Amino acid sequence: MNSFEGYLFSKLANIGTKSEGPVYFLQQFDEKELHVIKQANLWQEDSKLHPFLNKKVKIEGEMSPEGIAYTSISAWQ
């Protein structure tokens, strides 16, 4: 398991479709951005990620070709 730290933010994806919803990204402290794979349907908010939006966080998980497949998220200290 790997740790990723940075600032969590979201963008609206699939605008104008029935699948319109948030996608999540982690802006690392070197300013690189990584996609965080949500555990919800395309049109839904991720109930674990959403409360941490616009905050510095620590994400535990594995990197895949699609992005970070997270197992946990917590406030960054």
Secondary structure as a PSIPRED ss2 file (coil, helix, strand):
# PSIPRED VFORMAT (PSIPRED V4.0)

   1 M C   1.000  0.000  0.000
   2 N E   0.000  0.000  1.000
   3 S E   0.000  0.000  1.000
   4 F E   0.000  0.000  1.000
   5 E E   0.000  0.000  1.000
   6 G E   0.000  0.000  1.000
   7 Y E   0.000  0.000  1.000
   8 L E   0.000  0.000  1.000
   9 F E   0.000  0.000  1.000
  10 S E   0.000  0.000  1.000
  11 K E   0.000  0.000  1.000
  12 L E   0.000  0.000  1.000
  13 A E   0.000  0.000  1.000
  14 N C   1.000  0.000  0.000
  15 I C   1.000  0.000  0.000
  16 G C   1.000  0.000  0.000
  17 T C   1.000  0.000  0.000
  18 K C   1.000  0.000  0.000
  19 S C   1.000  0.000  0.000
  20 E C   1.000  0.000  0.000
  21 G E   0.000  0.000  1.000
  22 P E   0.000  0.000  1.000
  23 V E   0.000  0.000  1.000
  24 Y E   0.000  0.000  1.000
  25 F E   0.000  0.000  1.000
  26 L E   0.000  0.000  1.000
  27 Q E   0.000  0.000  1.000
  28 Q E   0.000  0.000  1.000
  29 F C   1.000  0.000  0.000
  30 D C   1.000  0.000  0.000
  31 E C   1.000  0.000  0.000
  32 K C   1.000  0.000  0.000
  33 E E   0.000  0.000  1.000
  34 L E   0.000  0.000  1.000
  35 H E   0.000  0.000  1.000
  36 V E   0.000  0.000  1.000
  37 I E   0.000  0.000  1.000
  38 K C   1.000  0.000  0.000
  39 Q C   1.000  0.000  0.000
  40 A C   1.000  0.000  0.000
  41 N C   1.000  0.000  0.000
  42 L C   1.000  0.000  0.000
  43 W C   1.000  0.000  0.000
  44 Q C   1.000  0.000  0.000
  45 E C   1.000  0.000  0.000
  46 D C   1.000  0.000  0.000
  47 S C   1.000  0.000  0.000
  48 K C   1.000  0.000  0.000
  49 L C   1.000  0.000  0.000
  50 H H   0.000  1.000  0.000
  51 P H   0.000  1.000  0.000
  52 F H   0.000  1.000  0.000
  53 L C   1.000  0.000  0.000
  54 N C   1.000  0.000  0.000
  55 K E   0.000  0.000  1.000
  56 K E   0.000  0.000  1.000
  57 V E   0.000  0.000  1.000
  58 K E   0.000  0.000  1.000
  59 I E   0.000  0.000  1.000
  60 E E   0.000  0.000  1.000
  61 G E   0.000  0.000  1.000
  62 E E   0.000  0.000  1.000
  63 M E   0.000  0.000  1.000
  64 S E   0.000  0.000  1.000
  65 P C   1.000  0.000  0.000
  66 E C   1.000  0.000  0.000
  67 G E   0.000  0.000  1.000
  68 I E   0.000  0.000  1.000
  69 A E   0.000  0.000  1.000
  70 Y E   0.000  0.000  1.000
  71 T E   0.000  0.000  1.000
  72 S E   0.000  0.000  1.000
  73 I E   0.000  0.000  1.000
  74 S E   0.000  0.000  1.000
  75 A E   0.000  0.000  1.000
  76 W C   1.000  0.000  0.000
  77 Q C   1.000  0.000  0.000
